[in-house]
């Protein structure tokens, strides 16, 4: 049974048919990437999984349980957390307060404290800045904070939406190193990313999304060699 199964999802924004029968799976322990251009439906796929967009048709299942009937905060409680595009931190709160917000659904204070130390272990810069107002952090630090906040929910699967957006190349490498470390520590990851080269370097499998439809799926190694992927997403001619 997959950790996550998206089965023939159709999602709309008003009359706009954004997702046209999307199906994908993520096995426990994997990093799977979803690549595609602007407007392909990548973020909509993640929003549908998390319940902020409701599918009109199809099913999203977490280890066999249909998430369709649940509200977004209930889906978080079942083990799905997202690092949103653009970070969306609470700019006026401190770093520590942002991280505490990630654990708002939890009651296990001792384990919350353990997870906070785990986040500080992953991102020592956040520990140094724990009392700093989050809106004054650099872009890279804000991405660390958004990732740490999601991890505070102790997710079974972590959804990441464009984690490298707007970051300098050296910071992009650091973020992807952290993604691999989070995965090695036991968190399954579904990664949406326009930087296809980096995404395919850390993922085991990938899906290519165009105008709301999956047009290609394969191992990351094979997608790297695919001529269409090379031309459209890897900058090769």
TORDREN-650304 format. One line per field, with one value per residue (C-alpha): residue in one letter; chain; x, y, z; residue number from 1. Coordinates in nm, 3 decimals, padded with zeros to 5 digits, m for minus. Example, Ala and Ser with C-alpha at 12.3 -4.5 7.8 and 13.67 -1.06 7.14 Angstrom:
TORDREN-650304
resn	A  S
chain	A  A
X	01.230  01.367
Y	m00.450  m00.106
Z	00.780  00.714
resi	1  2
END
This chain:
TORDREN-650304
resn	X  X  X  X  X  X  X  X  X  X  X  X  X  X  X  X  X  X  X  X  X  X  X  X  X  X  X  X  X  X  X  X  X  X  X  X  X  X  X  X  X  X  X  X  X  X  X  X  X  X  X  X  X  X  X  X  X  X  X  X  X  X  X  X  X  X  X  X  X  X  X  X  X  X  X  X  X  X  X  X  X  X  X  X  X  X  X  X  X  X  X  X  X  X  X  X  X  X  X  X  X  X  X  X  X  X  X  X  X  X  X  X  X  X  X  X  X  X  X  X  X  X  X  X  X  X  X  X  X  X  X  X  X  X  X  X  X  X  X  X  X  X  X  X  X  X  X  X  X  X  X  X  X  X  X  X  X  X  X  X  X  X  X  X  X  X  X  X  X  X  X  X  X  X  X  X  X  X  X  X  X  X  X  X  X  X  X  X  X  X  X  X  X  X  X  X  X  X  X  X  X  X  X  X  X  X  X  X  X  X  X  X  X  X  X  X  X  X  X  X  X  X  X  X  X  X  X  X  X  X  X  X  X  X  X  X  X
chain	A  A  A  A  A  A  A  A  A  A  A  A  A  A  A  A  A  A  A  A  A  A  A  A  A  A  A  A  A  A  A  A  A  A  A  A  A  A  A  A  A  A  A  A  A  A  A  A  A  A  A  A  A  A  A  A  A  A  A  A  A  A  A  A  A  A  A  A  A  A  A  A  A  A  A  A  A  A  A  A  A  A  A  A  A  A  A  A  A  A  A  A  A  A  A  A  A  A  A  A  A  A  A  A  A  A  A  A  A  A  A  A  A  A  A  A  A  A  A  A  A  A  A  A  A  A  A  A  A  A  A  A  A  A  A  A  A  A  A  A  A  A  A  A  A  A  A  A  A  A  A  A  A  A  A  A  A  A  A  A  A  A  A  A  A  A  A  A  A  A  A  A  A  A  A  A  A  A  A  A  A  A  A  A  A  A  A  A  A  A  A  A  A  A  A  A  A  A  A  A  A  A  A  A  A  A  A  A  A  A  A  A  A  A  A  A  A  A  A  A  A  A  A  A  A  A  A  A  A  A  A  A  A  A  A  A  A
X	00.000  00.149  00.206  00.016  m00.212  m00.366  m00.628  m00.782  m00.816  m01.011  m00.986  m01.131  m01.097  m01.446  m01.500  m01.129  m01.044  m00.702  m00.633  m00.759  m00.737  m00.408  m00.287  00.037  00.177  00.447  00.582  00.693  01.048  01.064  01.137  00.913  00.923  00.656  00.804  00.647  00.624  00.428  00.054  00.098  m00.099  00.182  00.074  m00.291  m00.200  m00.046  m00.340  m00.579  m00.383  m00.390  m00.760  m00.733  m00.870  m01.143  m01.142  m01.469  m01.373  m01.121  m00.962  m00.657  m00.557  m00.300  m00.199  m00.538  m00.749  m00.956  m00.875  m01.167  m01.409  m01.156  m01.089  m00.740  m00.645  m00.772  m00.549  m00.250  m00.352  m00.341  00.019  00.032  00.221  00.319  00.598  00.411  00.540  00.678  00.739  00.439  00.590  00.425  00.639  00.558  00.617  00.956  01.134  01.038  00.675  00.660  00.792  00.543  00.262  00.368  00.281  m00.051  m00.253  m00.030  m00.066  00.250  00.465  00.771  00.780  00.720  01.032  01.226  01.110  01.207  01.561  01.556  01.466  01.743  01.979  01.879  01.895  02.147  02.090  01.733  01.857  02.086  01.791  01.517  01.407  01.439  01.128  01.079  01.010  01.366  01.526  01.693  01.512  01.716  01.652  01.280  01.282  01.452  01.186  00.896  01.045  01.105  00.751  00.608  00.829  00.691  00.363  00.559  00.426  00.430  00.463  00.604  00.487  00.732  00.625  00.913  01.163  01.442  01.240  01.425  01.732  02.097  02.261  02.467  02.149  01.966  02.231  02.199  01.819  01.841  02.103  01.857  01.573  01.783  01.869  01.503  01.420  01.700  01.566  01.237  01.009  00.853  00.862  00.662  00.860  00.726  01.014  01.087  01.459  01.421  01.794  01.814  01.482  01.581  01.918  01.751  01.434  01.396  01.104  00.933  00.619  00.601  00.289  00.164  m00.162  m00.318  m00.220  00.061  00.244  00.540  00.646  00.966  01.266  01.462  01.758  01.549  01.379  01.724  01.802  01.464  01.500  01.171  01.264  01.614  01.485  01.187  01.316  01.693  01.799  01.957  01.915
Y	00.000  00.341  00.606  00.847  00.767  01.032  00.856  01.024  01.368  01.643  01.986  02.319  02.690  02.806  02.686  02.635  02.264  02.277  01.903  01.658  01.311  01.324  00.992  00.936  00.737  00.795  00.491  00.508  00.641  00.783  01.125  01.169  01.485  01.654  01.880  02.108  02.466  02.755  02.687  02.312  02.234  02.139  02.360  02.271  01.905  01.976  02.194  01.916  01.665  01.897  01.974  02.348  02.270  02.007  01.762  01.725  01.373  01.114  01.026  01.111  00.831  00.825  00.464  00.357  00.612  00.843  01.205  01.349  01.390  01.572  01.943  02.081  02.091  01.735  01.622  01.777  01.581  01.260  01.316  01.543  01.874  02.122  02.374  02.627  02.814  03.151  03.027  03.211  03.240  03.450  03.758  03.937  03.635  03.518  03.214  03.008  03.120  03.019  02.675  02.640  02.722  02.416  02.200  02.370  02.049  01.850  01.800  01.594  01.867  01.651  01.523  01.875  01.986  01.695  01.789  02.151  02.037  01.820  02.125  02.325  02.036  02.050  02.430  02.566  02.915  02.906  02.825  03.126  03.341  03.182  03.515  03.714  03.842  03.606  03.880  04.008  03.676  03.628  03.433  03.122  03.145  03.189  02.872  02.688  02.822  02.718  02.368  02.346  02.465  02.186  01.927  02.035  01.870  01.541  01.448  01.104  01.274  01.620  01.815  02.080  02.346  02.517  02.520  02.668  02.962  03.291  03.149  03.191  02.878  02.807  02.815  02.592  02.325  02.358  02.323  02.009  01.859  01.915  01.756  01.442  01.445  01.482  01.188  00.972  01.041  00.878  01.137  01.059  01.359  01.476  01.758  02.014  02.200  02.404  02.336  01.996  01.921  01.951  01.776  01.475  01.459  01.384  01.198  00.830  00.879  01.168  01.277  01.543  01.758  01.968  02.167  01.960  01.616  01.370  01.326  01.122  00.919  00.724  00.682  01.001  00.854  00.783  01.123  01.283  01.104  01.172  01.407  01.588  01.649  01.759  02.011  02.145  02.140  02.083  02.352  02.111  02.134
Z	00.000  m00.097  00.167  m00.061  m00.352  m00.575  m00.788  m01.095  m00.935  m01.111  m00.948  m01.055  m00.986  m01.069  m01.427  m01.491  m01.505  m01.335  m01.281  m01.542  m01.395  m01.205  m01.063  m00.874  m00.583  m00.323  m00.139  00.222  00.249  m00.104  m00.241  m00.544  m00.753  m00.963  m01.229  m01.487  m01.605  m01.461  m01.466  m01.511  m01.194  m00.957  m00.668  m00.728  m00.688  m00.347  m00.243  m00.338  m00.133  00.169  00.134  00.066  m00.281  m00.290  m00.580  m00.771  m00.878  m00.765  m00.434  m00.224  00.014  00.293  00.361  00.228  00.417  00.196  00.289  00.092  00.385  00.603  00.641  00.589  00.959  01.003  00.715  00.893  01.202  00.998  00.897  00.591  00.619  00.351  00.304  00.087  m00.214  m00.106  00.252  00.405  00.748  01.019  00.962  01.290  01.511  01.631  01.491  01.798  01.777  01.410  01.496  01.781  01.534  01.336  01.638  01.716  01.672  01.908  02.284  02.355  02.509  02.573  02.217  02.082  02.273  02.119  01.770  01.829  01.908  01.596  01.385  01.550  01.471  01.105  01.095  01.350  01.206  01.338  01.686  01.672  01.568  01.776  01.931  01.607  01.428  01.134  00.881  00.923  00.822  00.484  00.212  00.281  00.653  00.590  00.379  00.665  00.900  00.675  00.648  01.022  01.094  00.876  01.047  01.386  01.285  01.280  00.932  00.779  00.440  00.375  00.070  m00.050  m00.300  m00.484  m00.193  m00.410  m00.545  m00.520  m00.349  m00.444  m00.592  m00.279  m00.068  m00.316  m00.266  00.112  00.096  m00.117  00.112  00.397  00.199  00.164  00.533  00.635  00.411  00.552  00.901  00.800  00.640  00.301  00.064  m00.237  m00.396  m00.642  m00.802  m01.116  m01.077  m01.239  m01.235  m00.856  m00.801  m01.010  m00.833  m00.497  m00.604  m00.678  m00.917  m01.091  m01.273  m01.544  m01.538  m01.830  m01.834  m01.559  m01.687  m01.616  m01.947  m01.827  m01.524  m01.469  m01.244  m01.184  m01.370  m01.679  m01.670  m01.664  m01.990  m02.154  m02.452  m02.387  m02.023  m02.119  m02.371  m02.173  m01.814  m01.803  m02.050  m02.297  m02.673
resi	1  2  3  4  5  6  7  8  9  10  11  12  13  14  15  16  17  18  19  20  21  22  23  24  25  26  27  28  29  30  31  32  33  34  35  36  37  38  39  40  41  42  43  44  45  46  47  48  49  50  51  52  53  54  55  56  57  58  59  60  61  62  63  64  65  66  67  68  69  70  71  72  73  74  75  76  77  78  79  80  81  82  83  84  85  86  87  88  89  90  91  92  93  94  95  96  97  98  99  100  101  102  103  104  105  106  107  108  109  110  111  112  113  114  115  116  117  118  119  120  121  122  123  124  125  126  127  128  129  130  131  132  133  134  135  136  137  138  139  140  141  142  143  144  145  146  147  148  149  150  151  152  153  154  155  156  157  158  159  160  161  162  163  164  165  166  167  168  169  170  171  172  173  174  175  176  177  178  179  180  181  182  183  184  185  186  187  188  189  190  191  192  193  194  195  196  197  198  199  200  201  202  203  204  205  206  207  208  209  210  211  212  213  214  215  216  217  218  219  220  221  222  223  224  225  226  227  228  229  230  231  232  233  234  235  236  237
END
